[in-house]
Amino acid sequence: MTVAYRKLPQKVPGGIGDNEMVSMDEQEFKRESDAALESLYRKLSAATDRYDFEPDFNAGALTIEFEEPKARFVVSPNSPVRQIWVSAHSRSFKLEWVPGQNAFVLPDTGQTLEKMIGGAISQHLGEDVTL
C-alpha cells in the first residue's frame, strides 16, 4: 500500500497527549526503533526511482541525502530517552512510542515517523511524495 504525503503542517491541534505515550525498556525500544527505521528505509529505497533523494541506513542511523536543493535529513534512535530524533529543515523533531498506534509519533502533530518524513521530503522537494 502506498500513501501520498502533503507538506508538513506547522502545528496541528489535537496532537497526542502525554498519557498516550508509554515508557519502554531498552530492549523494547531497540526492537521497535530498529523495526521502524528498517521499514522506513525500505520505503525510501523503493521511492528513489520516482524522487531525487538517496537514503542510507548505517550503524543504526538513517540519512536521506538530496542533491537539489542540497540537504541531509538524519533519523536516529536516542536510547536514553527512548525517542527517535529527526533532523530536517534545520530543526529537530523528537518522536515518542505510542503503543495504540504501534508507531513512533510526533507529539505536537500526531504524525507517525513515516508520515512526518514523507511530509518533510515533500516540503523539501516542493512536490507530493508517495512512499
C-alpha positions in Angstrom: 0.0 0.0 0.0 1.3 3.5 -0.9 0.4 6.6 0.9 0.6 10.2 -0.5 2.0 12.8 1.8 1.4 16.5 1.9 3.8 19.2 3.1 4.4 19.3 6.9 1.9 21.4 8.8 3.3 24.0 11.2 1.1 22.7 14.2 -1.9 20.5 14.2 -4.5 20.9 17.0 -5.2 17.6 18.8 -1.7 16.1 18.8 -1.1 13.2 21.1 -1.2 13.7 24.8 1.5 12.6 27.3 -0.9 10.0 28.7 -0.9 8.2 25.4 2.9 7.6 25.4 4.3 4.7 27.3 7.8 4.2 28.6 9.6 1.1 27.5 12.7 -0.7 28.5 15.9 -0.5 26.4 15.4 -3.9 24.7 11.8 -3.0 23.6 13.0 0.4 22.4 15.8 -1.1 20.4 13.4 -3.7 18.8 10.7 -1.1 17.9 13.1 1.6 16.8 15.1 -0.8 14.6 11.9 -2.1 13.0 10.6 1.4 12.4 13.9 2.6 10.8 14.3 -0.5 8.7 10.7 -0.2 7.4 11.2 3.5 6.6 14.5 2.7 4.8 12.8 0.1 2.6 10.0 2.5 1.7 12.5 5.3 1.0 14.7 3.0 -1.1 11.7 2.0 -3.2 10.8 5.6 -3.8 14.2 6.6 -5.2 13.1 5.6 -8.7 10.5 8.4 -8.5 12.1 11.1 -6.4 15.5 12.7 -6.3 17.0 11.6 -2.9 19.2 8.8 -1.6 18.7 7.0 1.7 21.4 5.3 3.6 21.0 3.1 6.7 24.3 2.6 8.6 25.1 2.0 12.2 21.5 2.4 13.4 21.1 5.8 11.8 19.2 6.6 8.6 20.3 9.5 6.4 18.4 11.0 3.4 20.6 13.0 1.0 19.3 15.5 -1.5 21.3 16.8 -4.5 19.0 19.7 -5.4 18.4 21.6 -3.3 21.3 20.2 -1.3 20.3 18.9 2.1 20.6 16.0 4.5 18.0 14.6 6.9 19.1 12.4 9.7 16.8 9.9 11.6 18.3 8.2 14.6 17.3 6.4 17.8 18.1 8.1 21.1 18.1 5.2 23.6 18.5 7.1 26.9 15.2 9.0 26.3 13.5 6.2 24.2 12.8 8.6 21.3 13.6 8.7 17.6 15.1 12.0 16.7 14.9 13.6 13.3 17.0 16.5 12.0 15.3 18.1 9.0 14.9 21.6 7.7 17.3 23.0 10.3 15.0 21.7 13.0 15.0 18.8 15.5 11.9 16.6 15.9 11.5 14.1 18.7 9.1 11.2 18.2 7.7 9.1 21.1 6.4 5.5 21.0 2.6 5.2 21.1 1.5 1.6 21.6 -2.1 2.3 20.4 -0.7 3.2 17.0 2.2 0.8 17.1 4.4 3.6 15.9 6.7 6.4 16.8 4.7 9.6 16.7 5.5 13.4 16.8 3.6 14.6 19.9 2.8 18.1 18.5 1.1 16.9 15.3 0.2 13.2 15.9 2.1 12.3 12.7 3.8 8.9 12.6 7.5 8.7 11.7 6.6 7.7 8.1 4.1 10.5 7.6 6.5 13.0 9.2 9.4 12.0 6.9 7.1 11.9 3.9 5.9 15.4 4.6 9.4 16.7 5.2 10.6 15.2 1.9 7.5 16.7 0.1 8.3 20.1 1.6 12.0 19.9 0.6 11.3 18.8 -3.0 8.2 21.0 -3.4 6.0 18.1 -4.6 3.8 15.5 -3.0 5.8 12.4 -2.2 4.5 8.8 -2.0 6.5 6.3 -0.1 
